[in-house]
Amino acid sequence: MMKRLVALLLALAALTGFLSPSQAETVSEEGDWNYTLSGGREGRGADLFRFFHRRFSPEEMTLVIDGHPDETGKVRHLYLDVRGAVVDRMRLDRIAIEAFDVQFSDPGFWREEDPAVHSMLAVYSQATLREEDINDRLREKQIGDDDEHWRRIGIDFRENGDVHAEGVYQAKLLFTFDILIEIDGRFDLVRGRQVWLSDYTLKINRREIPESLARRAVGKLQPILDLDRFIFPLKLSSIDQDDEKVTLRSRHLPTRFEGITYRYEGGTSLSR
């Protein structure tokens, strides 16, 4: 019970869902959304654009490539900016990626299976997750799709980098009683590829539990976020947090460039 309790409070399942292709929401096929593409409706660039659209179900999305993928699936320069991606039924505010010399899987199979990244020279990235989006997802969970005994679940980002999460668990034995669960900590980077919860405390009904028990409960969740599961092999260098959002960044930030551009905006895809 303790593992599930802490996991739900931190909404970490939603965070790791962002990294897992199998949990991504799907969207309708192209018949349900109109678009024109600068490289044409057909071709490898358009196929790549459709793949990212399926993967992220975005509110807005821009893909820029300096040339169409060649017959081996290689793209020399790529920029991807996704706003309002939906993953595991939770909204991610923004994901931006710039990559160089990306070797995708054989384009001959892209219509049968999703493109996969085999190698790349370098990749720069930035991702933003908002507190309100996590709490919206948690409110859905309170209705009963995960555990009908949870109430008043919420997470609070603090401007000093701390994270506070709490919820009330209604236990039923011979009688019904409420258990207030609270956890405080902060996010830290480990080896640039994982996000761990550190400096944490765990309280039950306002009383702090022994460190050994807290370490055992939270330890089952670590790492909170593992970049090995993302389609691009990202590497982070910093985590910035205020009272509204958390932003993950690589050492160099992604930058848009001029090239073949595919763009989607809330129901219509455009190009220039």
Backbone torsions as a table, in degrees:
resi	resn	phi	psi	omega
1	MET	NA	-37.7	-176.0
2	MET	-61.7	-40.9	-179.5
3	LYS	-61.7	-45.7	-178.3
4	ARG	-66.6	-39.0	-179.4
5	LEU	-58.5	-52.8	-178.6
6	VAL	-67.4	-39.1	-178.7
7	ALA	-61.3	-42.4	-177.9
8	LEU	-69.3	-39.6	-178.9
9	LEU	-60.9	-39.1	-176.5
10	LEU	-87.1	-5.5	-177.9
11	ALA	55.9	34.6	-175.0
12	LEU	-77.4	-25.2	175.8
13	ALA	-60.3	-36.1	177.9
14	ALA	-68.0	-38.5	179.2
15	LEU	-64.1	-48.2	-178.0
16	THR	-70.8	-23.8	175.7
17	GLY	-60.6	-31.3	177.7
18	PHE	-58.7	-27.9	-175.7
19	LEU	-94.0	-8.8	-172.5
20	SER	-105.3	113.6	-179.8
21	PRO	-57.4	-33.0	-175.6
22	SER	-68.9	-19.7	-178.0
23	GLN	-96.9	-3.5	-176.2
24	ALA	-68.0	143.7	175.8
25	GLU	-72.0	150.7	176.4
26	THR	-103.4	163.2	179.2
27	VAL	-126.1	169.6	179.3
28	SER	-66.0	156.0	177.7
29	GLU	-69.9	172.9	-168.6
30	GLU	-60.8	-16.7	178.9
31	GLY	-64.4	-19.9	-178.0
32	ASP	-96.5	-0.7	177.2
33	TRP	-145.6	129.0	-175.2
34	ASN	-88.9	142.3	178.5
35	TYR	-160.5	158.8	167.8
36	THR	-124.0	142.4	-175.6
37	LEU	-120.3	135.7	-175.4
38	SER	-61.3	-28.0	178.4
39	GLY	-95.7	6.6	-177.8
40	GLY	97.8	162.0	-179.2
41	ARG	-71.2	-22.9	179.4
42	GLU	-106.9	169.5	177.7
43	GLY	110.0	166.8	-173.5
44	ARG	-69.4	-34.2	177.9
45	GLY	-63.3	-42.9	178.4
46	ALA	-65.9	-38.0	177.8
47	ASP	-63.0	-40.3	179.3
48	LEU	-65.8	-40.9	178.0
49	PHE	-61.3	-44.7	179.6
50	ARG	-63.7	-36.7	178.2
51	PHE	-61.5	-48.0	179.5
52	PHE	-65.0	-35.2	177.4
53	HIS	-64.1	-43.5	177.2
54	ARG	-63.7	-40.7	-174.9
55	ARG	-65.5	-40.6	-170.3
56	PHE	-108.0	-10.8	-178.3
57	SER	42.8	58.1	-167.7
58	PRO	-81.1	162.8	166.4
59	GLU	-80.0	-39.2	174.8
60	GLU	-143.8	148.4	178.1
61	MET	-154.7	137.5	176.2
62	THR	-127.4	130.2	174.3
63	LEU	-122.5	127.3	177.2
64	VAL	-123.3	129.4	175.4
65	ILE	-130.4	146.9	-177.8
66	ASP	-81.3	-9.5	176.9
67	GLY	-175.3	159.6	-179.1
68	HIS	-66.3	149.2	174.9
69	PRO	-54.9	138.9	179.7
70	ASP	-79.0	-173.7	-174.4
71	GLU	-66.6	-16.8	177.9
72	THR	-93.0	-10.3	-178.3
73	GLY	97.3	13.1	-178.1
74	LYS	-87.0	136.6	175.0
75	VAL	-122.4	124.4	-175.8
76	ARG	-72.4	-37.8	-176.8
77	HIS	-148.9	131.4	-174.4
78	LEU	-141.1	138.9	173.5
79	TYR	-131.4	130.4	-179.6
80	LEU	-131.0	127.0	179.0
81	ASP	-128.3	114.1	-176.0
82	VAL	-116.8	123.2	177.8
83	ARG	-111.2	133.1	177.0
84	GLY	65.5	42.0	175.6
85	ALA	-66.8	146.9	177.4
86	VAL	-115.7	116.7	-179.1
87	VAL	-133.1	128.8	-176.7
88	ASP	51.8	39.2	177.8
89	ARG	64.4	18.5	175.0
90	MET	-121.3	142.1	-178.9
91	ARG	-83.5	132.4	171.2
92	LEU	-106.1	129.0	-171.8
93	ASP	-64.0	-48.1	-178.9
94	ARG	-158.4	142.8	170.7
95	ILE	-133.4	123.8	177.5
96	ALA	-127.2	136.5	-176.4
97	ILE	-140.2	136.0	169.2
98	GLU	-124.6	127.9	-175.2
99	ALA	-134.3	151.9	-176.5
100	PHE	-124.8	138.6	177.4
101	ASP	49.3	56.6	-178.8
102	VAL	-84.1	124.6	176.2
103	GLN	-102.2	103.7	175.6
104	PHE	-84.8	171.6	175.9
105	SER	-67.4	170.8	-176.6
106	ASP	-55.5	118.7	-178.9
107	PRO	-60.4	-21.1	179.5
108	GLY	-62.5	-17.3	-178.2
109	PHE	-110.3	4.4	-175.3
110	TRP	-64.6	-26.9	178.6
111	ARG	-77.6	-17.3	-178.1
112	GLU	-101.3	-32.7	179.0
113	GLU	-145.0	153.4	-176.0
114	ASP	-63.2	144.0	174.7
115	PRO	-59.4	144.6	177.5
116	ALA	-125.9	145.3	177.8
117	VAL	-87.1	120.2	178.2
118	HIS	-91.4	-35.6	179.9
119	SER	-164.1	166.6	175.2
120	MET	-163.3	157.8	179.7
121	LEU	-77.7	-45.1	-179.6
122	ALA	-160.0	156.7	177.3
123	VAL	-147.3	135.4	175.6
124	TYR	-115.4	145.3	-173.2
125	SER	-150.5	159.1	174.5
126	GLN	-155.1	135.3	179.4
127	ALA	-139.6	141.0	-178.6
128	THR	-127.1	131.1	177.6
129	LEU	-122.8	127.4	-175.9
130	ARG	-98.0	144.4	179.0
131	GLU	-57.3	-42.9	-175.9
132	GLU	-64.4	-31.9	178.9
133	ASP	-70.8	-38.7	175.5
134	ILE	-62.9	-44.5	-178.0
135	ASN	-68.3	-33.0	174.3
136	ASP	-60.5	-42.8	179.0
137	ARG	-67.0	-38.8	178.6
138	LEU	-65.3	-35.9	178.2
139	ARG	-64.3	-34.6	175.3
140	GLU	-64.0	-40.2	-178.9
141	LYS	-65.0	-28.9	-178.3
142	GLN	-68.0	-21.8	-178.2
143	ILE	-65.7	-29.2	175.2
144	GLY	135.6	5.6	-177.7
145	ASP	-74.7	-13.8	177.0
146	ASP	-119.1	-51.2	-179.3
147	ASP	-155.5	110.9	-173.1
148	GLU	-71.1	-5.4	-178.4
149	HIS	-92.4	-0.5	178.5
150	TRP	-87.7	141.3	175.5
151	ARG	-140.6	154.6	174.2
152	ARG	49.6	49.4	177.9
153	ILE	-85.8	135.4	178.4
154	GLY	-161.0	158.4	177.5
155	ILE	-128.2	144.1	-175.5
156	ASP	-132.3	116.8	174.6
157	PHE	-82.8	134.2	178.1
158	ARG	-105.7	145.5	-174.9
159	GLU	-64.1	-24.3	179.8
160	ASN	-82.2	4.7	178.3
161	GLY	99.3	-5.8	178.9
162	ASP	-78.9	158.0	176.5
163	VAL	-127.8	130.9	176.7
164	HIS	-122.6	132.2	177.4
165	ALA	-135.0	144.8	178.0
166	GLU	-154.0	160.9	177.4
167	GLY	-166.0	159.5	178.5
168	VAL	-108.0	123.2	177.9
169	TYR	-103.8	124.9	-179.7
170	GLN	-94.3	109.9	-178.1
171	ALA	-95.3	145.7	179.1
172	LYS	-127.3	113.1	173.0
173	LEU	-119.9	-115.0	172.8
174	LEU	-74.1	-22.7	176.9
175	PHE	-146.5	171.7	-177.6
176	THR	-98.3	134.2	176.5
177	PHE	-147.3	156.1	-178.0
178	ASP	-99.1	142.3	175.6
179	ILE	-121.8	118.9	177.2
180	LEU	-87.8	122.3	179.5
181	ILE	-112.7	130.0	178.9
182	GLU	-132.4	143.2	175.0
183	ILE	-139.0	135.9	177.9
184	ASP	-126.7	140.4	178.8
185	GLY	-174.5	-162.7	177.2
186	ARG	-149.7	156.0	-179.1
187	PHE	-89.4	134.8	177.0
188	ASP	-131.0	150.9	176.5
189	LEU	-88.6	141.4	175.0
190	VAL	-126.9	118.1	178.9
191	ARG	57.9	18.5	176.0
192	GLY	71.6	2.4	-176.2
193	ARG	-126.7	-6.9	-178.5
194	GLN	-135.9	147.9	174.1
195	VAL	-112.1	124.7	-179.6
196	TRP	-115.5	153.2	171.3
197	LEU	-89.2	125.0	-178.3
198	SER	-126.7	168.4	178.0
199	ASP	49.3	44.8	-173.5
200	TYR	-98.8	155.3	170.5
201	THR	-132.1	149.1	-178.9
202	LEU	-126.9	127.2	-178.2
203	LYS	-122.4	145.6	174.2
204	ILE	-124.6	120.0	-176.0
205	ASN	51.2	47.9	175.1
206	ARG	72.4	2.4	-180.0
207	ARG	-109.2	128.0	-178.8
208	GLU	-71.8	133.1	179.5
209	ILE	-86.8	160.5	-179.0
210	PRO	-55.8	146.4	-177.2
211	GLU	-57.3	-37.9	-177.9
212	SER	-63.4	-38.9	178.7
213	LEU	-71.1	-40.9	178.2
214	ALA	-62.9	-41.8	-179.8
215	ARG	-63.3	-38.5	179.8
216	ARG	-68.0	-40.5	-178.9
217	ALA	-68.4	-51.3	-177.4
218	VAL	-71.5	-31.5	-179.6
219	GLY	-59.4	-28.8	178.6
220	LYS	-69.3	-16.4	-179.1
221	LEU	-94.7	-16.1	-173.9
222	GLN	-76.6	142.4	-6.8
223	PRO	-74.2	152.7	178.6
224	ILE	-66.1	-39.3	-177.9
225	LEU	-140.3	129.9	-176.9
226	ASP	-123.5	113.2	-175.3
227	LEU	-73.5	-9.7	177.4
228	ASP	-64.0	-17.2	-176.5
229	ARG	-93.4	-5.1	-178.0
230	PHE	-83.5	153.9	-176.3
231	ILE	-61.8	-36.0	174.8
232	PHE	-100.4	137.9	178.8
233	PRO	-75.0	79.0	-175.2
234	LEU	-77.0	160.2	172.6
235	LYS	-142.2	120.9	-176.6
236	LEU	-91.6	155.4	175.5
237	SER	-125.8	-16.3	-178.4
238	SER	-154.5	153.8	172.3
239	ILE	-124.4	120.6	176.8
240	ASP	-111.7	135.1	-176.1
241	GLN	-138.6	138.4	167.4
242	ASP	-126.5	-164.7	-174.9
243	ASP	-81.4	4.7	-179.9
244	GLU	-122.4	-26.7	-172.2
245	LYS	-154.7	163.0	172.5
246	VAL	-120.3	132.2	179.4
247	THR	-121.8	126.8	178.0
248	LEU	-103.3	133.0	-175.6
249	ARG	-136.2	148.3	167.9
250	SER	-85.9	173.4	-177.2
251	ARG	-61.6	-42.2	175.5
252	HIS	-105.5	134.7	-178.1
253	LEU	-84.5	147.2	176.9
254	PRO	-65.3	141.3	-178.5
255	THR	-130.3	131.0	177.8
256	ARG	-72.9	145.7	178.6
257	PHE	-130.8	171.3	178.6
258	GLU	-84.1	131.6	179.4
259	GLY	-176.6	-164.9	175.6
260	ILE	-67.6	120.8	-170.6
261	THR	-118.2	128.7	173.6
262	TYR	-114.3	131.8	-176.2
263	ARG	-137.5	137.9	177.3
264	TYR	-123.3	133.2	177.3
265	GLU	-136.0	106.3	171.4
266	GLY	36.8	56.1	175.6
267	GLY	111.1	-16.1	-179.9
268	THR	-133.1	131.2	176.2
269	SER	-101.1	137.7	-176.1
270	LEU	-124.8	169.0	175.1
271	SER	-150.7	160.9	173.9
272	ARG	-152.2	NA	NA
